[in-house]
Amino acid sequence: MDQRQPLSGTKLDVTLHEVLGATHVVVAVDVDGTLMNGGSTYPWLAAVGGRWRTLKATLRLSLKIALAGVTGGTRADVTKQAVFAAVLRGKNADLIRAKSLEFAGHHARTRTRPEMKQLLAWHHSLGHKVVLVSASVEDYICPIGDLVGADGALATRLQVTASGLLTGAYDGKNCRGEEKLERLSAWIKMAFPGVQPQDLAIVAYGNSRGDLRMLKAATLGVNCGKLGVFSRLKSYPSLSEMVVAKALLG
């Protein structure tokens, strides 16, 4: 089947036709709840910072964590940083990176969603450039990117002192919301210098409101969440619809 022909004239099919007709295609993929089943921050913290220390920090900050989950935004950024500080402050950065590498291997093996694995293989077969864009920590997101064959990985950075110790603070901003879009835009400019906007298409996979800006800016946004009508991304084609469209294309 000619991959540049619309399948049935639906909005997804027409948009996918536009993507497949582009000279260059960037595939931006969120990690937690999108590429992977469930979240990774707390399992990672427990793996690199200790289960007991992570549990104590979570219990002590439980009210703030609950409020952050409801309101999101700046409150979520500040609360996440407070948890990081409680668990990671004073830890050796090189040791944390080594433990993160081990965590990344296990997490990628056990939590990657099969349908996303198939879609990434399809994008790669078409010559598309895949970049992970995550609010999680780059110490394990970058290794996960290598394991899934991504061309790049953008994630939250941790501040390290001159003596090689973590402060628990971010180095820059938490990579969510507008920051995701800014980091992705900068990566595209670096990866495709001089390419005109009309020659480039973006496919964005996300599952939460933290991905909304990235999906809005994309040629094709795909909702990989499991909240159905309650999702902030409900207006976008679902992951299952994308899998069906890919199967029809062959």
C-alpha positions as a LaTeX table, in Angstrom:
\begin{tabular}{lrrr}
\hline
Residue & $x$ (\AA) & $y$ (\AA) & $z$ (\AA) \\
\hline
Met1 & 0.00 & 0.00 & 0.00 \\
Asp2 & 1.21 & 3.50 & $-0.79$ \\
Gln3 & 1.96 & 5.02 & 2.63 \\
Arg4 & 1.27 & 8.50 & 1.30 \\
Gln5 & $-2.37$ & 7.75 & 0.50 \\
Pro6 & $-5.06$ & 8.63 & 3.10 \\
Leu7 & $-6.78$ & 5.52 & 4.43 \\
Ser8 & $-10.37$ & 6.59 & 4.85 \\
Gly9 & $-10.51$ & 10.36 & 5.07 \\
Thr10 & $-10.79$ & 10.57 & 8.88 \\
Lys11 & $-8.98$ & 13.39 & 10.67 \\
Leu12 & $-6.27$ & 11.01 & 11.89 \\
Asp13 & $-5.77$ & 9.50 & 8.43 \\
Val14 & $-5.52$ & 12.88 & 6.74 \\
Thr15 & $-3.05$ & 14.17 & 9.33 \\
Leu16 & $-1.00$ & 10.98 & 9.14 \\
His17 & $-0.93$ & 11.38 & 5.36 \\
Glu18 & 0.51 & 14.88 & 5.89 \\
Val19 & 3.16 & 13.50 & 8.26 \\
Leu20 & 4.21 & 10.73 & 5.89 \\
Gly21 & 4.53 & 13.25 & 3.09 \\
Ala22 & 6.93 & 15.48 & 5.00 \\
Thr23 & 10.61 & 15.60 & 4.11 \\
His24 & 11.65 & 15.34 & 7.76 \\
Val25 & 9.69 & 13.89 & 10.68 \\
Val26 & 10.44 & 14.25 & 14.39 \\
Val27 & 8.71 & 11.88 & 16.81 \\
Ala28 & 8.58 & 13.33 & 20.34 \\
Val29 & 7.74 & 10.76 & 23.01 \\
Asp30 & 6.92 & 11.30 & 26.67 \\
Val31 & 8.13 & 8.47 & 28.92 \\
Asp32 & 6.06 & 7.93 & 32.09 \\
Gly33 & 2.61 & 6.64 & 31.19 \\
Thr34 & 3.36 & 6.95 & 27.46 \\
Leu35 & 6.41 & 4.95 & 26.40 \\
Met36 & 6.33 & 3.10 & 29.72 \\
Asn37 & 3.51 & 1.76 & 31.83 \\
Gly38 & 3.11 & 3.85 & 34.99 \\
Gly39 & 5.48 & 6.32 & 36.58 \\
Ser40 & 9.18 & 5.99 & 37.23 \\
Thr41 & 10.19 & 8.77 & 39.63 \\
Tyr42 & 9.51 & 7.03 & 42.93 \\
Pro43 & 10.83 & 3.61 & 41.83 \\
Trp44 & 13.97 & 5.38 & 40.62 \\
Leu45 & 14.36 & 7.33 & 43.85 \\
Ala46 & 14.01 & 4.12 & 45.85 \\
Ala47 & 16.57 & 2.38 & 43.64 \\
Val48 & 19.22 & 5.11 & 43.82 \\
Gly49 & 18.48 & 6.82 & 47.14 \\
Gly50 & 17.23 & 3.95 & 49.27 \\
Arg51 & 13.70 & 2.67 & 49.86 \\
Trp52 & 13.49 & 3.77 & 53.49 \\
Arg53 & 14.79 & 7.27 & 52.81 \\
Thr54 & 12.36 & 7.64 & 49.89 \\
Leu55 & 9.44 & 6.36 & 51.97 \\
Lys56 & 10.20 & 8.79 & 54.81 \\
Ala57 & 10.41 & 11.72 & 52.42 \\
Thr58 & 7.17 & 10.72 & 50.71 \\
Leu59 & 5.29 & 10.36 & 54.00 \\
Arg60 & 6.61 & 13.66 & 55.34 \\
Leu61 & 5.58 & 15.49 & 52.16 \\
Ser62 & 2.42 & 13.46 & 51.49 \\
Leu63 & 0.00 & 16.40 & 51.80 \\
Lys64 & 2.04 & 18.57 & 49.43 \\
Ile65 & 2.35 & 15.65 & 47.01 \\
Ala66 & $-1.43$ & 15.13 & 47.04 \\
Leu67 & $-2.09$ & 18.82 & 46.40 \\
Ala68 & 0.50 & 18.89 & 43.63 \\
Gly69 & $-1.18$ & 15.92 & 41.96 \\
Val70 & $-4.46$ & 17.84 & 41.83 \\
Thr71 & $-3.21$ & 21.31 & 40.90 \\
Gly72 & $-0.08$ & 20.54 & 38.88 \\
Gly73 & 1.87 & 23.54 & 37.58 \\
Thr74 & 4.41 & 25.31 & 39.76 \\
Arg75 & 3.25 & 23.50 & 42.89 \\
Ala76 & 4.09 & 20.17 & 41.25 \\
Asp77 & 7.55 & 21.43 & 40.26 \\
Val78 & 8.34 & 22.71 & 43.76 \\
Thr79 & 7.04 & 19.57 & 45.47 \\
Lys80 & 9.00 & 17.26 & 43.19 \\
Gln81 & 12.16 & 19.24 & 43.94 \\
Ala82 & 11.47 & 19.02 & 47.68 \\
Val83 & 11.26 & 15.22 & 47.43 \\
Phe84 & 14.49 & 15.12 & 45.41 \\
Ala85 & 16.23 & 17.27 & 48.02 \\
Ala86 & 15.08 & 15.03 & 50.87 \\
Val87 & 16.31 & 11.87 & 49.16 \\
Leu88 & 19.29 & 12.95 & 47.06 \\
Arg89 & 20.97 & 15.92 & 48.77 \\
Gly90 & 24.62 & 15.10 & 49.46 \\
Lys91 & 24.68 & 11.96 & 47.31 \\
Asn92 & 27.63 & 11.37 & 45.01 \\
Ala93 & 26.49 & 12.25 & 41.47 \\
Asp94 & 28.66 & 9.62 & 39.77 \\
Leu95 & 27.29 & 6.88 & 42.03 \\
Ile96 & 23.73 & 7.99 & 41.33 \\
Arg97 & 24.40 & 7.91 & 37.58 \\
Ala98 & 25.78 & 4.36 & 37.86 \\
Lys99 & 22.74 & 3.19 & 39.81 \\
Ser100 & 20.48 & 5.03 & 37.35 \\
Leu101 & 22.01 & 3.14 & 34.44 \\
Glu102 & 21.14 & $-0.17$ & 36.12 \\
Phe103 & 17.62 & 1.09 & 36.88 \\
Ala104 & 17.13 & 2.18 & 33.25 \\
Gly105 & 17.90 & $-1.30$ & 31.93 \\
His106 & 15.44 & $-3.00$ & 34.27 \\
His107 & 12.75 & $-0.36$ & 33.74 \\
Ala108 & 13.00 & $-0.52$ & 29.95 \\
Arg109 & 12.83 & $-4.33$ & 29.95 \\
Thr110 & 9.83 & $-4.60$ & 32.25 \\
Arg111 & 7.74 & $-1.47$ & 31.65 \\
Thr112 & 7.93 & $-0.59$ & 27.93 \\
Arg113 & 4.45 & $-0.72$ & 26.38 \\
Pro114 & 4.40 & $-3.26$ & 23.51 \\
Glu115 & 2.31 & $-1.01$ & 21.27 \\
Met116 & 4.77 & 1.86 & 21.73 \\
Lys117 & 7.68 & $-0.45$ & 20.99 \\
Gln118 & 5.99 & $-1.41$ & 17.71 \\
Leu119 & 5.25 & 2.20 & 16.80 \\
Leu120 & 8.82 & 3.32 & 17.49 \\
Ala121 & 10.13 & 0.50 & 15.29 \\
Trp122 & 7.73 & 1.67 & 12.56 \\
His123 & 8.86 & 5.29 & 12.85 \\
His124 & 12.50 & 4.21 & 12.69 \\
Ser125 & 11.79 & 2.10 & 9.59 \\
Leu126 & 10.46 & 5.25 & 7.89 \\
Gly127 & 13.57 & 7.25 & 8.78 \\
His128 & 11.86 & 9.40 & 11.40 \\
Lys129 & 13.96 & 10.93 & 14.17 \\
Val130 & 12.79 & 9.89 & 17.65 \\
Val131 & 13.45 & 11.99 & 20.75 \\
Leu132 & 12.30 & 11.25 & 24.30 \\
Val133 & 10.95 & 14.32 & 26.13 \\
Ser134 & 10.39 & 13.69 & 29.82 \\
Ala135 & 9.96 & 15.44 & 33.15 \\
Ser136 & 11.86 & 12.56 & 34.74 \\
Val137 & 15.59 & 12.71 & 35.42 \\
Glu138 & 18.05 & 12.51 & 32.54 \\
Asp139 & 20.37 & 10.20 & 34.52 \\
Tyr140 & 18.08 & 7.31 & 33.55 \\
Ile141 & 16.00 & 8.80 & 30.73 \\
Cys142 & 19.09 & 9.17 & 28.50 \\
Pro143 & 20.06 & 5.48 & 28.97 \\
Ile144 & 16.44 & 4.48 & 28.27 \\
Gly145 & 16.66 & 6.54 & 25.09 \\
Asp146 & 19.75 & 4.56 & 24.05 \\
Leu147 & 17.98 & 1.27 & 24.81 \\
Val148 & 14.94 & 2.10 & 22.66 \\
Gly149 & 17.05 & 3.52 & 19.84 \\
Ala150 & 16.05 & 7.16 & 20.27 \\
Asp151 & 18.04 & 9.81 & 18.46 \\
Gly152 & 17.93 & 12.09 & 21.50 \\
Ala153 & 16.60 & 12.40 & 25.03 \\
Leu154 & 15.50 & 15.58 & 26.81 \\
Ala155 & 14.77 & 15.41 & 30.53 \\
Thr156 & 15.09 & 17.16 & 33.89 \\
Arg157 & 18.67 & 17.78 & 34.97 \\
Leu158 & 19.94 & 17.62 & 38.56 \\
Gln159 & 22.25 & 20.25 & 40.01 \\
Val160 & 25.73 & 19.00 & 40.95 \\
Thr161 & 28.23 & 20.87 & 43.13 \\
Ala162 & 31.87 & 21.45 & 42.17 \\
Ser163 & 32.77 & 18.56 & 44.49 \\
Gly164 & 30.46 & 16.17 & 42.61 \\
Leu165 & 27.57 & 16.04 & 45.07 \\
Leu166 & 23.87 & 16.45 & 44.32 \\
Thr167 & 22.08 & 19.38 & 45.89 \\
Gly168 & 18.62 & 17.93 & 45.28 \\
Ala169 & 17.70 & 20.97 & 43.17 \\
Tyr170 & 17.10 & 21.12 & 39.44 \\
Asp171 & 19.77 & 22.32 & 37.07 \\
Gly172 & 17.47 & 24.54 & 35.06 \\
Lys173 & 13.73 & 23.89 & 34.91 \\
Asn174 & 11.63 & 20.80 & 35.45 \\
Cys175 & 11.12 & 19.45 & 31.91 \\
Arg176 & 7.34 & 19.59 & 31.75 \\
Gly177 & 4.70 & 21.76 & 30.08 \\
Glu178 & 6.18 & 24.76 & 28.29 \\
Glu179 & 9.72 & 23.61 & 29.11 \\
Lys180 & 9.13 & 20.39 & 27.16 \\
Leu181 & 8.15 & 22.37 & 24.10 \\
Glu182 & 11.09 & 24.80 & 24.43 \\
Arg183 & 13.60 & 21.97 & 24.84 \\
Leu184 & 12.10 & 20.08 & 21.89 \\
Ser185 & 12.16 & 23.18 & 19.68 \\
Ala186 & 15.83 & 23.78 & 20.52 \\
Trp187 & 16.67 & 20.14 & 19.74 \\
Ile188 & 14.90 & 20.33 & 16.38 \\
Lys189 & 16.80 & 23.49 & 15.41 \\
Met190 & 20.07 & 21.76 & 16.28 \\
Ala191 & 19.18 & 18.49 & 14.53 \\
Phe192 & 17.76 & 20.14 & 11.39 \\
Pro193 & 19.66 & 23.38 & 10.80 \\
Gly194 & 18.18 & 25.46 & 8.02 \\
Val195 & 15.16 & 23.21 & 7.44 \\
Gln196 & 12.02 & 25.15 & 6.56 \\
Pro197 & 8.92 & 24.59 & 8.77 \\
Gln198 & 6.86 & 23.35 & 5.83 \\
Asp199 & 9.38 & 20.54 & 5.24 \\
Leu200 & 9.17 & 19.19 & 8.78 \\
Ala201 & 6.38 & 17.38 & 10.64 \\
Ile202 & 6.17 & 16.52 & 14.34 \\
Val203 & 4.39 & 13.55 & 15.85 \\
Ala204 & 4.00 & 13.87 & 19.64 \\
Tyr205 & 2.98 & 11.07 & 22.00 \\
Gly206 & 1.88 & 12.06 & 25.52 \\
Asn207 & $-0.49$ & 11.06 & 28.29 \\
Ser208 & $-1.02$ & 14.02 & 30.62 \\
Arg209 & $-1.54$ & 17.77 & 30.89 \\
Gly210 & 2.23 & 18.14 & 31.17 \\
Asp211 & 2.37 & 17.06 & 27.50 \\
Leu212 & $-0.47$ & 19.27 & 26.28 \\
Arg213 & 1.66 & 22.10 & 24.89 \\
Met214 & 3.86 & 19.64 & 23.04 \\
Leu215 & 0.85 & 17.93 & 21.46 \\
Lys216 & $-0.73$ & 21.28 & 20.52 \\
Ala217 & 2.43 & 22.30 & 18.67 \\
Ala218 & 2.72 & 18.98 & 16.82 \\
Thr219 & 1.44 & 18.14 & 13.36 \\
Leu220 & $-0.07$ & 15.02 & 14.93 \\
Gly221 & $-0.62$ & 14.60 & 18.65 \\
Val222 & $-1.46$ & 11.17 & 20.08 \\
Asn223 & $-3.15$ & 10.63 & 23.46 \\
Cys224 & $-1.49$ & 7.64 & 25.14 \\
Gly225 & $-3.33$ & 8.08 & 28.45 \\
Lys226 & $-5.88$ & 5.75 & 29.99 \\
Leu227 & $-8.34$ & 8.28 & 31.44 \\
Gly228 & $-10.73$ & 8.28 & 28.49 \\
Val229 & $-13.22$ & 11.18 & 28.61 \\
Phe230 & $-11.55$ & 12.50 & 31.77 \\
Ser231 & $-8.24$ & 13.10 & 30.02 \\
Arg232 & $-7.00$ & 16.62 & 29.23 \\
Leu233 & $-5.86$ & 15.12 & 25.92 \\
Lys234 & $-9.21$ & 13.55 & 24.97 \\
Ser235 & $-9.52$ & 15.63 & 21.81 \\
Tyr236 & $-6.47$ & 13.91 & 20.30 \\
Pro237 & $-6.42$ & 10.53 & 18.53 \\
Ser238 & $-5.82$ & 7.69 & 20.97 \\
Leu239 & $-2.87$ & 5.32 & 21.00 \\
Ser240 & $-5.14$ & 2.45 & 19.94 \\
Glu241 & $-6.33$ & 4.48 & 16.95 \\
Met242 & $-2.73$ & 5.15 & 15.97 \\
Val243 & $-1.90$ & 1.44 & 16.24 \\
Val244 & $-4.83$ & 0.58 & 13.95 \\
Ala245 & $-3.80$ & 3.26 & 11.43 \\
Lys246 & $-0.24$ & 1.94 & 11.41 \\
Ala247 & $-1.48$ & $-1.63$ & 10.87 \\
Leu248 & $-3.62$ & $-0.55$ & 7.90 \\
Leu249 & $-0.61$ & 1.16 & 6.37 \\
Gly250 & 1.33 & $-2.08$ & 6.62 \\
\hline
\end{tabular}
